[in-house]
Amino acid sequence: MLVTSNGIDIEIDRKQVCRYAGYGADYKLSARISSLIDEYVELVQHLTKPFYSYVIKNIERVEGSSVFIEDSIVFRGRRIARLLEQCCKVSVFVATIGRDLEEMVYRLAGDSFILQAVLLDAIGSDVAEKVADFVQGKIREIANARGLCISQRFSPGYCDWDIGQQKMVFRAVGRDSTGVRLTEKCLMIPQKSISGIIGIAPPDSNVENYNPCKTCDKHDCPGRRGV
């Protein structure tokens, strides 16, 4: 179903919503659950306020597992370095859907409407991913206009990229530009927020196909991308 919020068209994926809610791909949803999903999808445009911010910065050099970006930004991680050593620039972004939806989830859970809370939370996760997809599409348009291509997006906490690198991401984007803040453990508030990087490289690079999951032995990883 297509939802428009803050000028961003979001196609909500019911299969993804069910996956986020913990249902298997072959699980047959009851009429009640299907009805609840439809009801909450209708509410999403009133409960979400998508907002994003991004910057595009030059990559100065890569040394080992450290990537040095302009303005004294340093990203550290073996797989991230392997990606960005092919790139000339990197886009750093933060995207969020705001706090209203998660506050509704807390209220539902507090009133013991657990199923409703789980489904609404799952819809929120899908919307957040779609906002990040929207940002990635914007970066792709900018890169393609310059004859360049982009990588998949990568977020701190995935692969060997330490969650503490969120501080560098927020430093690059600007701490107050999105209304998203970091906790002491580098978790984001609102929770339905996504941060990360997108590599930008010459068309003869292999960044579009770079997928560290292909060489990772953690087969049960929830963030594993198709291999």
N, C-alpha and C positions, 0 to 999 in steps of 0.2 A: 504494500500500500504506500502511495506517495503522500508525504507530509511536508508542508512548507513551514519553516520556522526561521524567523530573522533573515528571510531572503534566501535560505539554503533549502533546496529540495532534497528530501531524504526518503529514499525507498526502503522501507522497513522490510527486512527479510524474516519471514515467519520461521523458516528452518533454523536460522541463526538464533532467533529468540528462543526457540525450543532447546537448542544446544546450550545456550547460556543458562537456561533454567534447569539443565541437568537431564533432559530427556534424550534418549538415544535416537539415532537416525531412523530406526524402524519402529519407534513407539507411535502407536495410534492415539492421538489426542482425543479425549472425551469431548462431548458437546459443550460441557461447562467450561473447560479450559480454553477451547477455541473461542467461545463467546467472550471470556474474560480478556483474552489477547486482543480481540477485535475492539472491545470496549476501551481498553487502555491505549491502544494505538490511536483511537480517536482523541484521547486526552493529551497525547504527547505534545502536540503543537502549543498547548497551553502550559505545559509543565517544563518545557525545555527552552533555553535561550542560548542557542549555539553561538559561540564566539571563538575566534582564533587569531593568532598572531604568528608571524614568521619573519625571519631575516635570511638573507643569502650572503654568505661570507666566503672569502677566498681561503683556500687551503695553502698554507705557507710551506709545510714540509711534513713528512712522515718519518719518524725515527723509531724503529722497532715497533712496539705496541702503542706508541704515543703519536697523536695527530695534533699538529700545531696550526691553529686557525688564527686569522687576524683578530686584533683586539685582545690578545693574550688569552684566548680560549684554548684549552688543551683537553682533548678527548683521549681516554686511555682504555685500551681493550684490544686484544689480538685480532679478533674478527672484525671489529670496527676499523682498525688500521688497515686490514687487508682490503676492505671495501674502499676506504677513502684514499688509499694510495693510487687508485685508478682515476681519481676525481680531481677536477680543478677547483670546484666550489662545493659548498655544502649548504643546504637549507636547514635551519633549526626552527622548530615550531612547537607551539603549545595550543591545544584545542580543548574546548570544554562545552558541556551542555548546561552549565549552571547548577544551582543547588536545589531548585524547586522539586525536581523529580525525586531526588534522594531523600528530601525531607518528607515527601509523601510516602515513600517506602518505609521510613522510620515510623511514621504514624500508623501505617497499616500493620506493621510488625508489632508495634506496641499495643495495638488493639486486638492482637492475636489473629489477624487476617494474614496468616503466613503464606498461603498459596498466592494470594493477591500481591503480597509484597515481593515474592520471588519472581512472579511474572512481570511486574512493573519494573523491577530492577533489571531483569533480562532485556526488556525493551530499551531501557536506558543505556545498557551496554552496547546494544546494536546501534542506537542513534549516535553514541560517542564515536564508534568506529566509522560510521558514515560521515561524520563531520571531519574526521581525520582523512578519510578518502577524498573528501571535497578539497581539503588543503593540498593533498598530494596531486590532485588534478590541476590545481592552480599552478603548482610548481612545475608540473610537466608542461603546461602551456608556455610558461616563461622560458623553460629550458629549450623546448622545441623551437621557439621563435628565434633562439640564438644558435640553432643548429646543434644543440646538445641533447643528451638523454639523461634519464634519472634512474636511480635504484629503487628498490623497495624501501619502505620506511623502517627504521629501527629505533627502539625505545630503550632507555636505561632500565636495567633489570633483566633484559633478555640476553641469552647467550652468555658471554663472559663480560658483558658491559655492566659494571657495578652500578647499583641503584644510586649510589652516592654521586654519580655523574649528573644526576638531575640538577645539581647546583650549577654546573657549567652550562647546561641547557638553558636554565632560567637566567643565568648571567648573560648569555648570548642574546636571548629574546628580549630581556628586560623584565624585571621581577613584577612590575605593576601593570604590565601591558594587557593582561588577560583576566585579571581578577582571580587567578589561581595562585594558591600559595603552597609552600612546602612545609611539612612537619619536620621535626628533628630527625626523623628516620627517612626523610626524603620522599614521603608519600604525598600525593597531591590532594588538596581540598579546593573545590569539590572533587569527590572521588571519581565521578564520571568525566574524567579529563584524560587526555593522551598527550604525551610530549615525545619528542624524538628528533631524528635527523633523516634527511634524504640526500643521498649523494648526487652530484651533478657532474657529468663527465662527457668527453668527446664521443661521437657516435661509434667510433671504432673500438671502444672499450667493451668490457663484458659486464658492466655494472647492472644492466637490466636483468641479467640471469644469475647474479650473485645471490646464493642462498646458503647460508652457513648450516642450515638444517640438514643439508645433504651429507655433511661430514660429522654430524653430531650423533652421539650414541644415546641421547636421552629421548627415547621413542615415545614416552608417555607425557612429554611436555605439552601443556595445553596451548602454547603459542606456536607449536610446530607447524611449519608451512609445507604445503604439498611437495612430496619428494617421490 
